[in-house]
């Protein structure tokens, strides 16, 4: 009997160890699936676009898509989180343009046609290069930029907001920090095995007097709702927490109406000459 129990424990321990090893080596899959090719159905949306390459300080070349709006005062920089599929990004670009902003969507290193491979430090270099390129190539002042980050892009956008004098920051389905999200998803795995930090909460801790809008779904199974509530508790005013519905990847579709209304209000509150868009 004791021998059988020992064998059973050894099997359970082996399975647990195998699961932990797999989780440790595959954490990148939470953010990127490099086996998928980007779906670039730009023409289906009827939006004017311009391709812009961004060169980073560490030698990578990123793919960026600029959506101009001739009447817009602000440009929204969209730090996207997925494997290169552009559908949800295009939906958001359409929403933002309709509500009076230009948009710059870029693929971070390792996705789409952007060079390099995924790394936390690399993603910070990417957003720095994006801000500098928009300033140099399109003439935008930092004060005319709004940083918008979804999921891991929230950490990237918050990092940039702590470095540059931008007009606004929007966090969509983001997480307080990687360890907190890792603990939510893998409660049986020690958090010291988490490879990344992405300390969005720390970046927000140094931000003052910046209008921040938080979009977060109560149904989010990846970055759970307590992350969005945590952002709200950390931030000084002005701040806004919008509760969405739908899972982590579905909320853009499920909650499109409230997302559109929230962006319309937020952009109007930020820009100084938005009367052409007010009904």
C-alpha positions as CSV (number, residue, x, y, z in Angstrom):
1,X,0.0,0.0,0.0
2,X,2.8,2.4,0.9
3,X,4.6,1.6,-2.3
4,X,1.4,2.3,-4.3
5,X,1.0,5.6,-2.5
6,X,4.6,6.5,-3.2
7,X,4.2,5.7,-6.9
8,X,1.0,7.8,-7.0
9,X,2.7,10.8,-5.3
10,X,5.7,10.5,-7.7
11,X,3.3,10.5,-10.7
12,X,1.4,13.6,-9.4
13,X,4.7,15.3,-8.6
14,X,6.0,14.5,-12.1
15,X,2.8,15.8,-13.8
16,X,3.0,19.0,-11.7
17,X,6.6,19.6,-12.5
18,X,5.9,19.0,-16.2
19,X,3.0,21.5,-16.1
20,X,5.2,24.1,-14.3
21,X,8.0,23.7,-16.8
22,X,5.6,24.0,-19.7
23,X,4.0,27.2,-18.2
24,X,7.5,28.7,-17.5
25,X,8.8,28.2,-21.0
26,X,5.6,29.2,-22.8
27,X,4.7,32.4,-20.9
28,X,5.3,34.5,-24.1
29,X,2.2,32.8,-25.6
30,X,0.1,35.0,-23.3
31,X,1.1,37.9,-25.4
32,X,2.1,36.7,-28.8
33,X,1.6,33.7,-31.2
34,X,4.3,34.1,-33.8
35,X,2.9,31.2,-35.8
36,X,0.0,33.3,-37.0
37,X,0.3,35.6,-39.9
38,X,-1.2,39.1,-39.7
39,X,-4.6,39.7,-41.3
40,X,-4.3,43.0,-43.0
41,X,-7.8,43.6,-44.4
42,X,-7.3,47.4,-44.4
43,X,-9.4,48.0,-47.6
44,X,-12.5,46.4,-46.0
45,X,-12.8,49.5,-43.7
46,X,-12.5,52.2,-46.3
47,X,-10.1,54.2,-44.1
48,X,-7.2,56.3,-45.4
49,X,-3.9,54.8,-44.2
50,X,-0.2,55.4,-44.5
51,X,2.5,52.9,-43.7
52,X,5.3,54.3,-41.5
53,X,8.4,52.4,-40.4
54,X,9.8,53.0,-37.0
55,X,13.4,52.5,-36.1
56,X,14.1,51.7,-32.5
57,X,17.1,52.7,-30.5
58,X,18.3,49.1,-30.4
59,X,18.1,48.5,-34.1
60,X,14.7,47.0,-34.8
61,X,12.3,48.2,-37.5
62,X,8.6,48.2,-36.6
63,X,5.5,48.2,-38.8
64,X,3.2,51.2,-38.2
65,X,-0.1,52.3,-39.7
66,X,-1.2,55.9,-39.6
67,X,-4.8,56.8,-39.9
68,X,-5.0,60.5,-40.6
69,X,-8.0,62.7,-39.7
70,X,-7.6,66.1,-41.2
71,X,-9.9,67.8,-38.6
72,X,-8.3,66.1,-35.6
73,X,-6.2,67.8,-32.9
74,X,-5.1,64.6,-31.2
75,X,-3.4,61.4,-32.3
76,X,-4.1,58.2,-30.4
77,X,-1.2,55.8,-30.2
78,X,-2.6,52.3,-30.0
79,X,-0.2,49.8,-28.3
80,X,-1.7,46.6,-29.4
81,X,-1.4,43.2,-27.7
82,X,-2.0,40.4,-30.2
83,X,-0.3,38.2,-32.6
84,X,-0.6,40.5,-35.6
85,X,-4.3,40.0,-36.4
86,X,-5.5,43.5,-37.1
87,X,-9.3,43.1,-36.9
88,X,-9.9,44.5,-33.4
89,X,-7.3,47.2,-34.0
90,X,-9.1,48.3,-37.2
91,X,-12.4,48.4,-35.3
92,X,-10.9,50.7,-32.7
93,X,-9.3,52.9,-35.4
94,X,-12.7,53.3,-36.9
95,X,-14.2,54.2,-33.6
96,X,-11.5,56.7,-32.8
97,X,-11.5,58.4,-36.2
98,X,-15.3,58.8,-36.0
99,X,-14.9,60.5,-32.7
100,X,-12.4,63.1,-33.8
101,X,-8.9,61.6,-33.5
102,X,-6.1,60.5,-35.8
103,X,-4.7,57.1,-35.0
104,X,-1.4,55.4,-35.1
105,X,-1.4,51.6,-34.7
106,X,1.9,49.8,-34.6
107,X,3.0,46.2,-34.2
108,X,5.6,45.7,-31.5
109,X,8.7,43.7,-32.2
110,X,8.2,40.1,-33.2
111,X,4.7,40.5,-34.7
112,X,3.4,41.4,-38.1
113,X,6.3,42.6,-40.3
114,X,8.1,44.1,-37.3
115,X,11.6,42.7,-36.7
116,X,13.0,41.4,-33.5
117,X,11.6,39.1,-30.8
118,X,9.4,39.7,-27.8
119,X,11.0,41.1,-24.7
120,X,9.7,43.5,-22.0
121,X,12.6,45.9,-22.3
122,X,12.2,45.8,-26.1
123,X,8.5,46.8,-25.9
124,X,9.5,49.9,-23.9
125,X,12.1,50.8,-26.6
126,X,9.3,50.3,-29.2
127,X,6.9,52.9,-27.7
128,X,9.7,55.4,-27.1
129,X,10.6,55.1,-30.8
130,X,6.9,55.5,-31.8
131,X,6.5,58.7,-29.9
132,X,9.7,60.1,-31.3
133,X,8.9,59.1,-34.9
134,X,5.4,60.7,-34.8
135,X,7.0,63.9,-33.5
136,X,9.7,63.9,-36.1
137,X,7.8,62.6,-39.2
138,X,4.3,63.9,-38.5
139,X,5.1,67.0,-36.4
140,X,3.0,66.0,-33.4
141,X,3.9,67.6,-30.0
142,X,3.8,65.1,-27.1
143,X,0.9,67.2,-25.7
144,X,-1.2,66.2,-28.8
145,X,-0.7,62.5,-28.2
146,X,-3.0,60.2,-26.3
147,X,-1.6,56.8,-25.3
148,X,-3.9,53.8,-25.6
149,X,-2.8,50.4,-24.4
150,X,-4.7,47.1,-24.5
151,X,-3.7,44.1,-22.3
152,X,0.1,44.1,-22.1
153,X,-0.1,47.3,-24.2
154,X,-1.5,48.9,-21.1
155,X,1.8,48.5,-19.3
156,X,3.7,49.9,-22.4
157,X,1.3,52.9,-22.6
158,X,1.6,53.6,-18.9
159,X,5.4,53.4,-19.2
160,X,5.4,56.0,-22.0
161,X,3.0,58.2,-20.0
162,X,5.5,58.3,-17.2
163,X,8.2,59.4,-19.6
164,X,6.5,61.8,-22.0
165,X,4.3,64.8,-21.5
166,X,1.2,63.4,-23.3
167,X,-2.4,64.6,-23.2
168,X,-4.1,61.4,-22.0
169,X,-3.8,57.7,-21.2
170,X,-6.3,54.9,-21.8
171,X,-5.9,51.5,-20.3
172,X,-8.1,48.7,-21.9
173,X,-8.2,45.2,-20.3
174,X,-4.8,45.9,-18.8
175,X,-3.3,44.3,-15.7
176,X,-1.7,45.8,-12.5
177,X,1.5,43.9,-13.1
178,X,2.5,40.7,-14.6
179,X,2.9,38.8,-11.3
180,X,-0.6,39.7,-10.3
181,X,-2.0,38.4,-13.6
182,X,0.2,35.3,-13.5
183,X,-1.1,34.5,-10.0
184,X,-4.7,34.9,-11.2
185,X,-4.2,32.5,-14.1
186,X,-1.8,30.0,-12.5
187,X,-2.7,30.0,-8.8
188,X,-0.8,26.7,-8.3
189,X,2.5,28.0,-9.7
190,X,4.9,30.0,-7.6
191,X,5.0,33.7,-8.8
192,X,8.8,33.7,-8.7
193,X,8.6,31.7,-11.9
194,X,7.0,34.7,-13.7
195,X,9.4,35.9,-16.4
196,X,8.2,39.4,-16.7
197,X,7.3,42.4,-14.6
198,X,5.3,44.9,-16.7
199,X,4.6,47.0,-13.5
200,X,1.7,49.1,-14.8
201,X,0.8,50.0,-11.2
202,X,4.3,51.4,-10.6
203,X,4.3,53.5,-13.8
204,X,0.9,54.9,-12.8
205,X,2.2,55.8,-9.3
206,X,4.4,58.6,-10.7
207,X,1.7,60.0,-13.0
208,X,0.1,63.2,-11.8
209,X,-2.8,65.3,-13.3
210,X,-3.1,63.2,-16.4
211,X,-6.7,62.3,-17.4
212,X,-6.8,58.5,-17.5
213,X,-9.7,56.4,-18.8
214,X,-9.9,52.8,-17.7
215,X,-11.9,50.3,-19.9
216,X,-12.3,46.9,-18.2
217,X,-14.8,44.1,-18.5
218,X,-16.3,42.4,-15.4
219,X,-16.1,39.2,-17.5
220,X,-12.4,39.4,-18.3
221,X,-10.9,35.9,-17.7
222,X,-7.3,37.0,-18.3
223,X,-6.9,40.4,-16.7
224,X,-9.7,40.2,-14.2
225,X,-11.8,43.1,-13.2
226,X,-9.9,43.8,-9.9
227,X,-7.0,45.0,-12.1
228,X,-9.1,47.8,-13.6
229,X,-10.5,48.7,-10.1
230,X,-6.9,48.7,-8.8
231,X,-5.9,51.3,-11.4
232,X,-8.8,53.5,-10.4
233,X,-7.7,53.3,-6.7
234,X,-4.1,54.1,-7.5
235,X,-4.7,57.1,-9.7
236,X,-5.4,60.7,-8.8
237,X,-8.2,62.6,-10.4
238,X,-9.1,63.1,-13.2
239,X,-9.9,59.4,-13.8
240,X,-12.7,57.4,-15.3
241,X,-13.6,53.7,-15.0
242,X,-15.9,52.2,-17.6
243,X,-17.3,48.8,-17.0
244,X,-17.5,46.6,-20.1
245,X,-19.0,43.2,-20.8
246,X,-17.5,40.3,-22.6
247,X,-14.3,38.2,-22.3
248,X,-10.7,39.5,-22.8
249,X,-10.8,39.2,-26.6
250,X,-14.6,39.7,-27.1
251,X,-15.3,42.9,-25.2
252,X,-14.6,45.2,-28.2
253,X,-17.5,43.5,-30.0
254,X,-19.8,42.9,-27.1
255,X,-19.4,46.4,-25.6
256,X,-18.9,48.4,-28.8
257,X,-21.7,50.9,-28.0
258,X,-20.4,51.9,-24.6
259,X,-16.8,52.0,-25.9
260,X,-17.8,54.4,-28.6
261,X,-19.7,56.6,-26.2
262,X,-16.8,56.6,-23.7
263,X,-14.2,57.5,-26.4
264,X,-16.5,60.3,-27.7
265,X,-16.7,61.8,-24.2
266,X,-13.0,61.3,-23.4
267,X,-11.7,62.8,-26.7
268,X,-14.1,65.8,-26.4
269,X,-12.9,66.4,-22.8
270,X,-9.2,66.4,-23.9
271,X,-9.1,68.5,-27.0
272,X,-9.2,72.2,-27.1
273,X,-11.0,72.7,-30.4
274,X,-13.5,69.9,-30.6
275,X,-16.6,71.8,-31.5
276,X,-16.7,70.4,-35.0
277,X,-17.5,67.0,-33.5
278,X,-20.1,68.1,-30.9
279,X,-23.7,67.6,-31.9
